[in-house]
Amino acid sequence: PMKTLALLLLGTALTLSAGYRIEGSIPGLADGPVRLHQAFDGVVVAETTAAGGRFVFSHEGDFLGNKVYLSGGGIGRVELYLEPGTIRIARGPDGSVAASGTPSNDAFGRYLAE
């Protein structure tokens, strides 16, 4: 009974309903496909097309929060957390590409900076 309730609450917490938007602006990103992959197995969960270094992923409604990575021509692998809100992907002053704009991605960025 208590384990069932805990699992139910955990499952409910992982299913998010606010949607997400990922906005990327990366000078030097090749025009063409940009993909989001699940971090643990590489399965593609979304795909869009970059043009002029810019791309957008958008999802409204329920989704399962996840650790994912972004791949596209000329950027390598960029890890981020899929969560509600607007996530921005940009190249920093040091040349690295990182995600920001949501609590988990901002915290991950601070962790990587240490």
TIZA-817775 format. One record per residue (C-alpha): x negated, y negated, z; residue in three letters. Coordinates in steps of 0.02 Angstrom, whole numbers, padded with zeros to 5 digits, always signed. Layout:
<atoms>
XYZALA...
</atoms>
This chain:
<atoms>
+00000+00000+00000PRO-00133-00129+00051MET-00252-00073-00088LYS-00110-00084-00214THR-00069-00261-00157LEU-00252-00312-00167ALA-00268-00241-00343LEU-00107-00325-00396LEU-00167-00494-00331LEU-00337-00471-00414LEU-00254-00426-00580GLY-00141-00577-00566THR-00289-00691-00530ALA-00381-00629-00684LEU-00234-00663-00801THR-00234-00848-00834LEU-00092-00943-00915SER-00156-01119-00948ALA-00250-01076-01108GLY-00423-01133-01158TYR-00507-01241-01289ARG-00691-01229-01336ILE-00762-01378-01430GLU-00935-01362-01503GLY-01046-01496-01577SER-01220-01427-01612ILE-01335-01514-01736PRO-01418-01383-01845GLY-01280-01254-01827LEU-01257-01169-01996ALA-01087-01184-02080ASP-00996-01018-02067GLY-00927-00899-01938PRO-00947-00926-01751VAL-00894-00783-01638ARG-00852-00755-01455LEU-00906-00583-01392HIS-00869-00498-01227GLN-01034-00504-01132ALA-01028-00324-01069PHE-00997-00233-01234ASP-01014-00358-01377GLY-00835-00338-01440VAL-00780-00493-01538VAL-00634-00577-01449VAL-00616-00730-01561ALA-00689-00804-01719GLU-00684-00975-01800THR-00781-01069-01933THR-00912-01202-01905ALA-00930-01349-02024ALA-01054-01492-02003GLY-01113-01423-01836GLY-00936-01427-01762ARG-00813-01291-01716PHE-00659-01264-01607VAL-00584-01110-01525PHE-00411-01133-01453SER-00293-01015-01362HIS-00129-01060-01279GLU-00041-00948-01155GLY-00098-00797-01058ASP-00274-00730-01075PHE-00395-00631-00971LEU-00539-00735-00901GLY-00704-00659-00953ASN-00891-00684-00968LYS-00925-00704-01154VAL-01062-00758-01269TYR-01056-00865-01424LEU-01152-00821-01582SER-01174-00914-01744GLY-01304-00960-01873GLY-01453-01046-01792GLY-01398-01044-01609ILE-01438-00871-01546GLY-01336-00811-01396ARG-01249-00939-01284VAL-01168-00866-01127GLU-01014-00946-01050LEU-00860-00911-00945TYR-00691-00907-01031LEU-00573-01000-00914GLU-00431-01128-00924PRO-00474-01301-00983GLY-00586-01379-01115THR-00759-01304-01127ILE-00890-01404-01220ARG-01038-01324-01307ILE-01185-01439-01346ALA-01373-01445-01362ARG-01457-01522-01210GLY-01607-01638-01203PRO-01721-01486-01182ASP-01654-01409-01344GLY-01554-01270-01260SER-01371-01243-01302VAL-01254-01232-01152ALA-01071-01237-01100ALA-00994-01366-00982SER-00828-01445-00937GLY-00750-01312-00826THR-00792-01260-00647PRO-00877-01093-00686SER-00974-01160-00835ASN-01033-01313-00740ASP-01089-01202-00595ALA-01177-01083-00716PHE-01268-01232-00793GLY-01327-01291-00623ARG-01386-01114-00583TYR-01485-01104-00746LEU-01563-01274-00711ALA-01636-01218-00544GLU
</atoms>
